[in-house]
Amino acid sequence: GKCFIDVVHPDDRKRFLTVWSDGVKNGTGYTVEHRVVQPGGTIRHVREIAEIQLGRDGEAVGFVGTVQDITDEIRADGILRRNNRLLEMLGNVGMTASSSSSLQEALQFSIDEVCRATEWPVGHAFVRDETSEKQLLPTRLWNKSLDPSFAPFVKITEATRFEEGLGLPGRVLATGQPVWMNDVTADSNFPRADVAQETGLHGAFAFPVLSGGKVVAGLEFFNTVQVESDPYLLEILSKVGTQLGWVSERLEAEAAIRESESRFRNYAESASDWFWEVDADLRYSGFSGRNEEISGISSNKNIGHSRMEILQDILTDEEKQQVEKWADHYALLARRESFQDLRYSVNSPDGGIIHLRVNGIPVFADDGEFGGYRGTARDET
């Protein structure tokens, strides 16, 4: 018959023998958890507790004890720890998604997080072809822990475009859903099967990144063993894909806002020659545009002076005689109201006259406190 040590898993034998010999030497017995290999090759986890038996001369003559099958306990503990890692991963991806400056940055982080949480050795990102919604393109985004032995698989992947329905990425593109393959080398719709076989890759899964209901990217992962489909993992990964989709939507929205702001600035600049600002005391705090070029007066010279003070210095005599017009304007400012198309004439340093059209709107803080005016001016001479 076999000695008990023969059924102990080869990777656990050294540790088992160390615990056993210490128990004999110290006369204390031992408790140890290890794996055993059954005749059919099935691996079970056991917890062994033994007490030493001593002869009349006080020498050890054997052990008596129990062996408990704890396979289900180990599996449950492993599943619990794995699920905790997945939930941690989901939280980490969510935080990164909210602050990433690019989709590529978020994809790279997510690849590394999924590989860490699942302990799968290979992860890769693919993105939608901007010229075709029915094709996905490979990227050079791989998990940072990638072993160099997978280089042939990296090479063929980065050289392959995935049409809708073709291979793992193509199926994700066609369905907009996560896809699982127990063994890619046995799948007739996996063009990279030969190289996967060469590099020892078998199990695989992929999931989409959706934005506006369309697949904009996706992540694929590979294992060196065949793996049965894991519904809970796919559920978590679908949520990761949703979070990454928010990155794409947020960046698109930010780009649209920047474009809108740029368009507004272009319109404003085309409708005016310069911008001006005054503080809550109606003293100039800033200028931009062609103010100095048109008026011939340094903008810095006007900073800190009130509009009324400056206007009294430069208004033409004819303008100064329009007392009612300016009284109405100053009253409007006191009421903190906006004004449009205020036209008046000023003297230029070279002795000429400049005809201006000015607009202004009041500025208020969130608490309603008045902060001044901002406006535009245009030379209509």
Contacts in CASP RR format, 6 or more apart in sequence:
PFRMAT RR
TARGET T0000
AUTHOR 0000-0000-0000
METHOD contacts of the structure
MODEL  1
GKCFIDVVHPDDRKRFLTVWSDGVKNGTGYTVEHRVVQPGGTIRHVREIA
EIQLGRDGEAVGFVGTVQDITDEIRADGILRRNNRLLEMLGNVGMTASSS
SSLQEALQFSIDEVCRATEWPVGHAFVRDETSEKQLLPTRLWNKSLDPSF
APFVKITEATRFEEGLGLPGRVLATGQPVWMNDVTADSNFPRADVAQETG
LHGAFAFPVLSGGKVVAGLEFFNTVQVESDPYLLEILSKVGTQLGWVSER
LEAEAAIRESESRFRNYAESASDWFWEVDADLRYSGFSGRNEEISGISSN
KNIGHSRMEILQDILTDEEKQQVEKWADHYALLARRESFQDLRYSVNSPD
GGIIHLRVNGIPVFADDGEFGGYRGTARDET
5 13 0 8 1.000
5 16 0 8 1.000
5 17 0 8 1.000
7 36 0 8 1.000
7 37 0 8 1.000
7 38 0 8 1.000
8 16 0 8 1.000
8 34 0 8 1.000
8 35 0 8 1.000
8 36 0 8 1.000
8 37 0 8 1.000
9 34 0 8 1.000
9 35 0 8 1.000
9 36 0 8 1.000
9 37 0 8 1.000
9 43 0 8 1.000
11 35 0 8 1.000
12 34 0 8 1.000
12 35 0 8 1.000
15 32 0 8 1.000
15 34 0 8 1.000
16 32 0 8 1.000
16 34 0 8 1.000
19 30 0 8 1.000
19 31 0 8 1.000
19 32 0 8 1.000
20 30 0 8 1.000
20 32 0 8 1.000
22 28 0 8 1.000
22 30 0 8 1.000
23 29 0 8 1.000
23 30 0 8 1.000
23 52 0 8 1.000
24 52 0 8 1.000
24 60 0 8 1.000
27 52 0 8 1.000
27 54 0 8 1.000
27 60 0 8 1.000
28 52 0 8 1.000
29 50 0 8 1.000
29 51 0 8 1.000
29 52 0 8 1.000
29 63 0 8 1.000
30 48 0 8 1.000
30 49 0 8 1.000
30 50 0 8 1.000
31 47 0 8 1.000
31 48 0 8 1.000
31 49 0 8 1.000
31 50 0 8 1.000
32 47 0 8 1.000
32 48 0 8 1.000
33 45 0 8 1.000
33 46 0 8 1.000
33 47 0 8 1.000
33 48 0 8 1.000
33 70 0 8 1.000
34 45 0 8 1.000
34 46 0 8 1.000
34 48 0 8 1.000
35 43 0 8 1.000
35 44 0 8 1.000
35 45 0 8 1.000
35 46 0 8 1.000
36 43 0 8 1.000
36 44 0 8 1.000
36 46 0 8 1.000
37 43 0 8 1.000
38 44 0 8 1.000
44 69 0 8 1.000
44 71 0 8 1.000
45 69 0 8 1.000
45 70 0 8 1.000
45 71 0 8 1.000
45 73 0 8 1.000
45 74 0 8 1.000
46 67 0 8 1.000
46 68 0 8 1.000
46 69 0 8 1.000
46 70 0 8 1.000
46 71 0 8 1.000
47 67 0 8 1.000
47 68 0 8 1.000
47 70 0 8 1.000
48 65 0 8 1.000
48 66 0 8 1.000
48 67 0 8 1.000
48 68 0 8 1.000
49 65 0 8 1.000
49 66 0 8 1.000
49 68 0 8 1.000
50 63 0 8 1.000
50 64 0 8 1.000
50 65 0 8 1.000
51 63 0 8 1.000
51 64 0 8 1.000
51 65 0 8 1.000
52 60 0 8 1.000
52 62 0 8 1.000
52 63 0 8 1.000
53 60 0 8 1.000
53 61 0 8 1.000
53 62 0 8 1.000
53 63 0 8 1.000
53 64 0 8 1.000
54 60 0 8 1.000
54 61 0 8 1.000
55 61 0 8 1.000
82 117 0 8 1.000
82 118 0 8 1.000
83 232 0 8 1.000
85 116 0 8 1.000
85 117 0 8 1.000
85 118 0 8 1.000
86 117 0 8 1.000
86 118 0 8 1.000
86 232 0 8 1.000
86 233 0 8 1.000
86 236 0 8 1.000
87 236 0 8 1.000
88 117 0 8 1.000
89 113 0 8 1.000
89 114 0 8 1.000
89 116 0 8 1.000
89 117 0 8 1.000
89 236 0 8 1.000
89 240 0 8 1.000
90 236 0 8 1.000
90 239 0 8 1.000
90 240 0 8 1.000
90 243 0 8 1.000
92 109 0 8 1.000
92 113 0 8 1.000
93 106 0 8 1.000
93 109 0 8 1.000
93 110 0 8 1.000
93 113 0 8 1.000
93 240 0 8 1.000
93 243 0 8 1.000
93 244 0 8 1.000
94 243 0 8 1.000
96 105 0 8 1.000
96 106 0 8 1.000
96 109 0 8 1.000
96 110 0 8 1.000
97 106 0 8 1.000
97 243 0 8 1.000
97 244 0 8 1.000
97 245 0 8 1.000
97 246 0 8 1.000
97 247 0 8 1.000
98 246 0 8 1.000
98 250 0 8 1.000
100 106 0 8 1.000
100 109 0 8 1.000
100 247 0 8 1.000
102 251 0 8 1.000
103 127 0 8 1.000
103 209 0 8 1.000
103 216 0 8 1.000
103 217 0 8 1.000
103 244 0 8 1.000
103 247 0 8 1.000
103 248 0 8 1.000
103 251 0 8 1.000
104 125 0 8 1.000
104 139 0 8 1.000
104 141 0 8 1.000
106 244 0 8 1.000
106 247 0 8 1.000
107 125 0 8 1.000
107 139 0 8 1.000
107 141 0 8 1.000
107 209 0 8 1.000
107 217 0 8 1.000
107 218 0 8 1.000
107 219 0 8 1.000
107 244 0 8 1.000
108 125 0 8 1.000
108 141 0 8 1.000
110 219 0 8 1.000
110 240 0 8 1.000
110 241 0 8 1.000
110 244 0 8 1.000
111 123 0 8 1.000
111 124 0 8 1.000
111 125 0 8 1.000
111 141 0 8 1.000
111 142 0 8 1.000
111 143 0 8 1.000
111 219 0 8 1.000
112 143 0 8 1.000
112 144 0 8 1.000
112 145 0 8 1.000
114 120 0 8 1.000
114 123 0 8 1.000
114 219 0 8 1.000
114 221 0 8 1.000
114 237 0 8 1.000
114 240 0 8 1.000
115 121 0 8 1.000
115 122 0 8 1.000
115 123 0 8 1.000
115 143 0 8 1.000
115 145 0 8 1.000
115 221 0 8 1.000
116 145 0 8 1.000
118 221 0 8 1.000
118 233 0 8 1.000
120 221 0 8 1.000
120 222 0 8 1.000
120 223 0 8 1.000
121 143 0 8 1.000
121 145 0 8 1.000
121 146 0 8 1.000
121 147 0 8 1.000
121 150 0 8 1.000
121 222 0 8 1.000
121 223 0 8 1.000
121 224 0 8 1.000
122 142 0 8 1.000
122 143 0 8 1.000
122 146 0 8 1.000
122 150 0 8 1.000
122 153 0 8 1.000
122 201 0 8 1.000
122 221 0 8 1.000
122 222 0 8 1.000
122 223 0 8 1.000
123 142 0 8 1.000
123 143 0 8 1.000
123 146 0 8 1.000
123 219 0 8 1.000
123 220 0 8 1.000
123 221 0 8 1.000
123 222 0 8 1.000
124 138 0 8 1.000
124 139 0 8 1.000
124 141 0 8 1.000
124 142 0 8 1.000
124 143 0 8 1.000
124 154 0 8 1.000
124 157 0 8 1.000
124 219 0 8 1.000
124 220 0 8 1.000
124 221 0 8 1.000
125 139 0 8 1.000
125 141 0 8 1.000
125 217 0 8 1.000
125 218 0 8 1.000
125 219 0 8 1.000
125 220 0 8 1.000
126 136 0 8 1.000
126 137 0 8 1.000
126 138 0 8 1.000
126 139 0 8 1.000
126 162 0 8 1.000
126 169 0 8 1.000
126 217 0 8 1.000
126 218 0 8 1.000
126 219 0 8 1.000
126 220 0 8 1.000
127 136 0 8 1.000
127 137 0 8 1.000
127 139 0 8 1.000
127 216 0 8 1.000
127 217 0 8 1.000
127 218 0 8 1.000
128 135 0 8 1.000
128 136 0 8 1.000
128 137 0 8 1.000
128 173 0 8 1.000
128 214 0 8 1.000
128 215 0 8 1.000
128 216 0 8 1.000
128 217 0 8 1.000
129 135 0 8 1.000
129 136 0 8 1.000
129 137 0 8 1.000
129 161 0 8 1.000
133 214 0 8 1.000
134 163 0 8 1.000
134 164 0 8 1.000
134 173 0 8 1.000
135 161 0 8 1.000
135 162 0 8 1.000
135 163 0 8 1.000
135 164 0 8 1.000
135 173 0 8 1.000
136 161 0 8 1.000
136 162 0 8 1.000
136 169 0 8 1.000
136 170 0 8 1.000
136 172 0 8 1.000
136 173 0 8 1.000
136 215 0 8 1.000
136 218 0 8 1.000
137 161 0 8 1.000
137 162 0 8 1.000
138 157 0 8 1.000
138 158 0 8 1.000
138 159 0 8 1.000
138 160 0 8 1.000
138 161 0 8 1.000
138 162 0 8 1.000
139 158 0 8 1.000
140 158 0 8 1.000
142 154 0 8 1.000
146 154 0 8 1.000
149 199 0 8 1.000
150 199 0 8 1.000
150 201 0 8 1.000
152 195 0 8 1.000
152 198 0 8 1.000
152 199 0 8 1.000
153 192 0 8 1.000
153 195 0 8 1.000
153 196 0 8 1.000
153 198 0 8 1.000
153 199 0 8 1.000
153 201 0 8 1.000
153 222 0 8 1.000
156 192 0 8 1.000
156 195 0 8 1.000
157 192 0 8 1.000
160 191 0 8 1.000
160 192 0 8 1.000
162 168 0 8 1.000
162 169 0 8 1.000
162 170 0 8 1.000
162 173 0 8 1.000
163 170 0 8 1.000
164 170 0 8 1.000
164 173 0 8 1.000
164 174 0 8 1.000
165 171 0 8 1.000
165 173 0 8 1.000
165 174 0 8 1.000
165 189 0 8 1.000
166 189 0 8 1.000
166 191 0 8 1.000
167 189 0 8 1.000
167 190 0 8 1.000
167 191 0 8 1.000
168 179 0 8 1.000
168 181 0 8 1.000
168 184 0 8 1.000
168 190 0 8 1.000
168 204 0 8 1.000
168 206 0 8 1.000
168 220 0 8 1.000
169 206 0 8 1.000
169 218 0 8 1.000
169 220 0 8 1.000
171 179 0 8 1.000
171 189 0 8 1.000
171 206 0 8 1.000
172 178 0 8 1.000
172 179 0 8 1.000
172 206 0 8 1.000
172 207 0 8 1.000
172 208 0 8 1.000
172 215 0 8 1.000
172 218 0 8 1.000
172 220 0 8 1.000
173 208 0 8 1.000
173 215 0 8 1.000
176 208 0 8 1.000
176 210 0 8 1.000
176 215 0 8 1.000
177 207 0 8 1.000
177 208 0 8 1.000
177 238 0 8 1.000
178 205 0 8 1.000
178 206 0 8 1.000
178 207 0 8 1.000
178 208 0 8 1.000
178 234 0 8 1.000
178 237 0 8 1.000
178 238 0 8 1.000
179 205 0 8 1.000
179 206 0 8 1.000
179 207 0 8 1.000
180 204 0 8 1.000
180 205 0 8 1.000
180 229 0 8 1.000
180 230 0 8 1.000
180 234 0 8 1.000
181 187 0 8 1.000
181 190 0 8 1.000
181 203 0 8 1.000
181 204 0 8 1.000
181 205 0 8 1.000
182 202 0 8 1.000
182 203 0 8 1.000
182 226 0 8 1.000
182 227 0 8 1.000
182 228 0 8 1.000
182 229 0 8 1.000
183 202 0 8 1.000
183 203 0 8 1.000
183 226 0 8 1.000
184 190 0 8 1.000
184 192 0 8 1.000
184 193 0 8 1.000
184 196 0 8 1.000
184 201 0 8 1.000
184 202 0 8 1.000
184 203 0 8 1.000
184 204 0 8 1.000
184 222 0 8 1.000
185 193 0 8 1.000
185 196 0 8 1.000
185 197 0 8 1.000
185 201 0 8 1.000
185 202 0 8 1.000
187 193 0 8 1.000
190 196 0 8 1.000
196 202 0 8 1.000
196 222 0 8 1.000
200 224 0 8 1.000
201 222 0 8 1.000
201 223 0 8 1.000
201 224 0 8 1.000
202 222 0 8 1.000
202 223 0 8 1.000
202 224 0 8 1.000
202 225 0 8 1.000
202 226 0 8 1.000
202 227 0 8 1.000
203 222 0 8 1.000
203 223 0 8 1.000
203 225 0 8 1.000
203 226 0 8 1.000
203 227 0 8 1.000
204 220 0 8 1.000
204 221 0 8 1.000
204 222 0 8 1.000
204 223 0 8 1.000
205 220 0 8 1.000
205 221 0 8 1.000
205 230 0 8 1.000
205 233 0 8 1.000
205 234 0 8 1.000
205 237 0 8 1.000
206 218 0 8 1.000
206 219 0 8 1.000
206 220 0 8 1.000
206 221 0 8 1.000
207 218 0 8 1.000
207 219 0 8 1.000
207 234 0 8 1.000
207 237 0 8 1.000
207 238 0 8 1.000
207 240 0 8 1.000
207 241 0 8 1.000
208 215 0 8 1.000
208 217 0 8 1.000
208 218 0 8 1.000
208 241 0 8 1.000
209 215 0 8 1.000
209 216 0 8 1.000
209 217 0 8 1.000
209 218 0 8 1.000
209 219 0 8 1.000
209 241 0 8 1.000
209 244 0 8 1.000
209 245 0 8 1.000
209 248 0 8 1.000
210 216 0 8 1.000
210 241 0 8 1.000
210 242 0 8 1.000
210 245 0 8 1.000
211 245 0 8 1.000
211 248 0 8 1.000
211 249 0 8 1.000
211 252 0 8 1.000
212 249 0 8 1.000
216 245 0 8 1.000
216 248 0 8 1.000
217 244 0 8 1.000
217 248 0 8 1.000
218 241 0 8 1.000
219 237 0 8 1.000
219 240 0 8 1.000
219 241 0 8 1.000
268 275 0 8 1.000
268 376 0 8 1.000
269 289 0 8 1.000
271 376 0 8 1.000
271 378 0 8 1.000
272 359 0 8 1.000
272 376 0 8 1.000
272 377 0 8 1.000
272 378 0 8 1.000
273 289 0 8 1.000
273 290 0 8 1.000
273 291 0 8 1.000
273 294 0 8 1.000
273 376 0 8 1.000
273 377 0 8 1.000
273 378 0 8 1.000
273 379 0 8 1.000
274 287 0 8 1.000
274 288 0 8 1.000
274 289 0 8 1.000
274 290 0 8 1.000
274 291 0 8 1.000
274 294 0 8 1.000
274 376 0 8 1.000
274 377 0 8 1.000
275 287 0 8 1.000
275 288 0 8 1.000
275 289 0 8 1.000
275 374 0 8 1.000
275 375 0 8 1.000
275 376 0 8 1.000
275 377 0 8 1.000
276 284 0 8 1.000
276 286 0 8 1.000
276 287 0 8 1.000
276 291 0 8 1.000
276 374 0 8 1.000
276 375 0 8 1.000
276 376 0 8 1.000
276 377 0 8 1.000
277 284 0 8 1.000
277 285 0 8 1.000
277 286 0 8 1.000
277 287 0 8 1.000
277 372 0 8 1.000
277 373 0 8 1.000
277 374 0 8 1.000
277 375 0 8 1.000
278 284 0 8 1.000
278 285 0 8 1.000
278 306 0 8 1.000
278 307 0 8 1.000
278 372 0 8 1.000
278 373 0 8 1.000
279 285 0 8 1.000
279 371 0 8 1.000
279 372 0 8 1.000
280 369 0 8 1.000
280 370 0 8 1.000
280 371 0 8 1.000
280 372 0 8 1.000
281 306 0 8 1.000
282 306 0 8 1.000
282 307 0 8 1.000
282 308 0 8 1.000
282 333 0 8 1.000
282 372 0 8 1.000
282 373 0 8 1.000
283 304 0 8 1.000
283 305 0 8 1.000
283 306 0 8 1.000
284 302 0 8 1.000
284 303 0 8 1.000
284 304 0 8 1.000
284 305 0 8 1.000
284 306 0 8 1.000
284 307 0 8 1.000
284 310 0 8 1.000
285 303 0 8 1.000
285 304 0 8 1.000
286 299 0 8 1.000
286 303 0 8 1.000
287 299 0 8 1.000
287 302 0 8 1.000
287 303 0 8 1.000
290 379 0 8 1.000
291 297 0 8 1.000
291 299 0 8 1.000
291 377 0 8 1.000
292 298 0 8 1.000
292 299 0 8 1.000
294 354 0 8 1.000
294 379 0 8 1.000
295 314 0 8 1.000
295 346 0 8 1.000
295 348 0 8 1.000
295 349 0 8 1.000
295 354 0 8 1.000
296 348 0 8 1.000
296 349 0 8 1.000
296 350 0 8 1.000
297 314 0 8 1.000
297 349 0 8 1.000
302 310 0 8 1.000
308 330 0 8 1.000
311 326 0 8 1.000
311 344 0 8 1.000
311 346 0 8 1.000
312 320 0 8 1.000
314 346 0 8 1.000
314 347 0 8 1.000
315 344 0 8 1.000
315 345 0 8 1.000
315 346 0 8 1.000
315 347 0 8 1.000
316 345 0 8 1.000
316 346 0 8 1.000
316 347 0 8 1.000
316 353 0 8 1.000
318 345 0 8 1.000
319 326 0 8 1.000
319 344 0 8 1.000
319 345 0 8 1.000
319 346 0 8 1.000
329 339 0 8 1.000
329 342 0 8 1.000
332 339 0 8 1.000
333 339 0 8 1.000
333 373 0 8 1.000
336 362 0 8 1.000
336 364 0 8 1.000
336 370 0 8 1.000
337 362 0 8 1.000
338 359 0 8 1.000
338 360 0 8 1.000
338 361 0 8 1.000
338 362 0 8 1.000
339 358 0 8 1.000
339 359 0 8 1.000
339 360 0 8 1.000
340 359 0 8 1.000
340 360 0 8 1.000
341 357 0 8 1.000
341 359 0 8 1.000
342 357 0 8 1.000
342 358 0 8 1.000
342 359 0 8 1.000
343 355 0 8 1.000
343 356 0 8 1.000
343 357 0 8 1.000
343 358 0 8 1.000
343 380 0 8 1.000
344 355 0 8 1.000
344 356 0 8 1.000
344 358 0 8 1.000
345 353 0 8 1.000
345 354 0 8 1.000
345 355 0 8 1.000
345 356 0 8 1.000
346 353 0 8 1.000
346 354 0 8 1.000
346 356 0 8 1.000
347 353 0 8 1.000
347 354 0 8 1.000
348 354 0 8 1.000
353 381 0 8 1.000
354 379 0 8 1.000
354 381 0 8 1.000
355 379 0 8 1.000
355 380 0 8 1.000
355 381 0 8 1.000
356 377 0 8 1.000
356 378 0 8 1.000
356 379 0 8 1.000
356 380 0 8 1.000
357 377 0 8 1.000
357 378 0 8 1.000
357 380 0 8 1.000
358 375 0 8 1.000
358 376 0 8 1.000
358 377 0 8 1.000
358 378 0 8 1.000
359 375 0 8 1.000
359 376 0 8 1.000
359 377 0 8 1.000
360 373 0 8 1.000
360 374 0 8 1.000
360 375 0 8 1.000
360 376 0 8 1.000
361 373 0 8 1.000
361 374 0 8 1.000
361 375 0 8 1.000
362 370 0 8 1.000
362 371 0 8 1.000
362 372 0 8 1.000
362 373 0 8 1.000
363 370 0 8 1.000
363 371 0 8 1.000
363 372 0 8 1.000
363 373 0 8 1.000
363 374 0 8 1.000
364 370 0 8 1.000
364 371 0 8 1.000
365 371 0 8 1.000
END
